[in-house]
Amino acid sequence: MKVKDLVKQLMEYDEDSEVVIYEDDNDRMYDVICIDEDEDDALNEKSQEAITAQQSKQGVVLSSLNVGDIFTDSEGDKYIITKQSEGVTFVMCKEVLPDNMEFGNDNNFTTSPIRQFLNNDYLKTLESRFEAENIIEHETDLLSHDGLRDYGKITNKVSLRTYDDYREQREILDGNAFDEDRWEWLSTPDSTPSGYGSGCVQVVNSDGYVNCFGFSDFCFGVRPFFALKSSIFVSSCKE
């Protein structure tokens, strides 16, 4: 429908009328339904059907969901809400990615190939599903497990959870805080060069237990963690 046609149709209604503009799936055009107390029941029913169909298509506003709730993207992949902040919703993939990965040449997530992958190839996947402007940069604190700050804080579009993230989420998310079939990397180093070395990284095992493992000795799972604008629409998933 052209704008001039839409305006012409809208001008047929009283200026105080409430209308719904909805998409017609059959021809990819748009139509207008007027909601009027004086209309007959059949037309009002059609109005309500149009509203319901549009709401179903749009989904729910992300900010309306709670921590622990699950939603899906356009391809059906599932995500868990881990935190609601002002205008920003932090989420993680419900499932660990299919392929295990090596952490890198040391335990500093800043230079990890996992970080490079998440903020390049994987980010492009997210952008195709949520749109680039809806994915918000967030800070990752690389404070080591033994309390050292050699690696500082870094900014990412996509990251791994830290040890503190996991501890905060463990009880709230219950079984969804970890994968019962896979082990996964966290971004938190066990120590740093100013401590006892850069050889180990924190890992969550399939029982939810956290331990440290050598970065060069193992390949573990990767679970992306990122932040979205809370104002976007998503499809809620009940499990």
N, C-alpha and C positions, 0 to 999 in steps of 0.2 A: 504494500500500500504506500502510495506517495504521501508526503507530508500534507500537500494541499487537499488530498482526498480525506485524510484523517481529520484535518481542521474543519472541512466542510461537514463531515459527519458529526463532529463534536458540537458544531454550531446548531445542530438540530435540537439539542437538549437545552433545558433551562440552565442558567448559569450556576444554580445551586445544586444541580443534580450530581450524584456520585456515579462515576463510571469506572469500569474495569477494561483496560486494554490488554488483550491476550493474543497469544500466537496460535494460529490454526495449524495443527500438525499436518493436515492434508495437503495444503498448498503453500506452506511456509509464508503465509500472509498474516496480517494482523486484523483483528476485528474489535469492535467496541460494544460492550454491554452496559446499559444504563440500569442502575439500581434505583427504583422508584417505588415508594409506598403505595402509589395508586395503580401500579401495574398489576396484571393478573398473576395468579400463583405460578402458572407455567413459565412465564418469562422470568419471574424472580428465581424460580428453580434453576433455569438456565444460567442466570447470573451467578448463583452459588456454585454451580458445577464448573463454570469458567474460573471462578476464584480458586476453588479446590484444586483444579487441574494445574493452574499456574503455580500455586504454592507447592504442589507435589513436584513440579519440574524444577523449581528453584531450590527446594530442600529447606533446611533450617539455617538460621544465622549461627555461625560458629560460636559466638559469644554466649548463646543460649544453652550450650552444652556444658556439662560438668566434668571435673577431673575424673578420669577413668572411663568416660564415655568413648565410644568407638564410632568413627565415620568412614565413609569410603570416598575415593576420588572417581573421576570419570571412567577409569579402567577397572574399577572394582577392588583396587588395593585398599587395605584397611590401615587406619591410624588411630592411636590412642592419645587422648588429651592428657598431658601431664601437669599443666599449669595454666591458669587463666590470669593474665595481667591486664593492665589498662590498655585496651586497644590491641593487644597481642595475645595469641594463643600458642603455647608451646606444645608440640606433638612429637611422637616418635612412631615409627612403623610398628605395626602390630607383630609382624614377622621379621625375623632376621633375614637379610638378603641371601639368595641361594648360594653364592660362592664365598667360601672362606678366603681371607686375605692375610698376608704378612703385614706386620705393623710398620716395619721400616728398618733403618740402620741404627736406630737407637730408640729410646722410649719417649722422645719428644714429639708430641702429636703435631706440632707446628710444621715439621718437615716430613710427616708420615705420608706415604703414598695413598693411604686410606683417605686422608684429608683432601689430597689432590683429586682423587676420584670423586669423592662426595661433592666437591665444589666445582666440578667440571661436568663430567659425563652424567653423573646422577642428578645434579642440579638441573640440567637440561630436561630431564624426564619430569622433574617436579614442575618446572616452568610450563611445560606443555599441558600439565593437568590443572595447575592452580593459577597460572599467569605470573610472570616474573615480578611484577610490582606488588604482588600479594605475599611474597616470601621475604621476610624481614631478617636483616643481619642481627646476630646475637653474639654475646661474649662467652668465651669458654675460659674458665680459670684453670690453669694447669698446675695449681698447687699440688705438690707431691703428697703421697700418702703419709710420709713422715714429716710433713710440714715445711718443705722448702720451696722457694719461689724462683728458682733459677729460670724457669721457662715462661714466667709471667702470665699475661692474659692475651688471648688472641680473638679476633673477630671472624666469624664464619657465616655463611648462609646455611650450611649444613655441617653438622658435627657428630661426634659420639657423645653420649652422656658422660658426665664426670662421676667419680665415686660419690660425691655429695648428692648429685642428682639422683643416683640410684638409691641411696639411703633414704632420701626424702620420699621417694615414690614406692619403696618396697612394701610398706604396710598399706598404703592407700590403694595401690594398683593390684595388690595381692598377686595372684598367679600371672597376671599380665605384665608384671615388672621384669620377668625373665622368660626365656624360651625353654620349655621343658625338654626340647630335643636338641638344642644347640648351645654351644658356649659362645660368648661374645666379648669383644674388646670394649673396655671403657677408655676414655682419653687420659685418665689419671696415671702418672708415673708412680712407681713404688718409691723411688728416691731420685736423686739428681747427681750430677758430677760433684757438687759441693757436699753431698752426703756420702752414701756408700756406693754410688755409681749409677749408671744409666742403663742397666741391663734388663730391668723388669717393668711390666705394665700390669695394671689391675684388670682382671678378667672375671666376668660373671659366669658361673657354670650352670648346668641344666637343673640344679637343685636350688638355685638362687644364692648359692654361697659365693663370696668374693675372695679371690686369691690372686697372687702375682705370678706371672710367667715370663720367661725370657722372650724378648721381642723377636729374636732370631731363630728360636727353636720351634715355634708353633705357628699355625695358621688358624685363626678363629673367625667367628661370624662378625658381621657388621650390621648394626641396627641404626639407620639414620635418625637423627634428632634435629628438629628445625622449628622455626617460628613462623606463624601465618598472621595476617591481619584478621582480627576477630570479626570484622564486618562482612566477610565473604559468606556465601551460601554453600553448604555441604549436605551430603546425604547421610543422615543419621543411621546407624546400624545397631540393632538390638541383638544381643547375644545372651 
